[in-house]
Amino acid sequence: MIGWLYDLAGRRVEKGELGERRHELVGDLEGDVLEVGAGTGLNLQHYERASRVVAVEPDPSMAGRLRRRAPEATVPVEIVAGTAESLPFEDESFETAVITFVLCSVEDPQAALAEVRRVLAPGGRLILLEHVRGEGRLASWQDRLTPLHRKVAGNCNLNRRTRDEVAAAGFDVAGLRPVRIPGSHPLVRSGLQGVAIKTSS
Ligand SMILES: C[S@@+](CC[C@H](N)C(=O)[O-])C[C@H]1O[C@@H](n2cnc3c(N)ncnc32)[C@H](O)[C@@H]1O
């Protein structure tokens, strides 16, 4: 993914409703926070109370902008090159993880979520915002167009059943709710937002 293009495409909505959504999600988080697939760092400016954000990002183009943005954050940010499927952290080392618009593009959501679960403390929280598979005709179009969309949009799948994936990975998903993704085209407008809790089994 090309970092500057990603930021340019979202510039208007990030200043408005999507920026507000990010603020709502991460503004009050405390302690050490792990952000997986941090991209160009669009969440960073919205953290206000975290003692540290550890931002994992595999793509050099996205990470370049993330590095430039990190000093502007009001909380300390540590950037780590890595993937969700193989997080370079000890078991149970974070209370909170943040994932926004990433599970659509990882190769293997179950492997990624298993890793996030591993590094979360018992009862740890996964803060999530993702676009997901819709219903009816929309879902049919998402299924049809996903192969093409993956090619042109950094492996982004339009039709992931993310709520089911998160539940299957060992999280309580009662705190995840359907939302509309602000400023997006219809194919990525169905969203999922909220908090999933790591279950004990
Ligand atoms: C659409 S961008 C979202 C970036 C950021 N989270 C945001 O909310 O703006 C998707 C990000 O997921 C990252 N990504 C893709 N596959 C990944 C993986 N296996 N592990 C971690 N990050 C991944 C990409 O490099 C990209 O930065």
The ligand as an ORCA input file, in Angstrom:
! r2SCAN-3c Opt
* xyz 0 1
  C      -6.256     -0.161      5.385
  S      -4.757     -0.049      6.235
  C      -5.262      0.480      7.853
  C      -4.188      1.225      8.585
  C      -4.593      1.765      9.960
  N      -4.851      0.706     10.890
  C      -5.763      2.699      9.884
  O      -6.726      2.527     10.630
  O      -5.686      3.657      9.089
  C      -4.353     -1.756      6.519
  C      -3.040     -1.912      7.220
  O      -2.898     -3.280      7.618
  C      -1.555     -3.632      7.414
  N      -1.454     -5.090      7.322
  C      -1.765     -5.882      6.272
  N      -1.497     -7.164      6.552
  C      -0.992     -7.172      7.813
  C      -0.510     -8.196      8.676
  N      -0.502     -9.462      8.279
  N      -0.070     -7.846      9.895
  C      -0.102     -6.549     10.300
  N      -0.543     -5.541      9.529
  C      -0.977     -5.850      8.307
  C      -1.176     -2.927      6.127
  O       0.214     -2.847      5.957
  C      -1.838     -1.591      6.330
  O      -1.006     -0.696      6.984
*
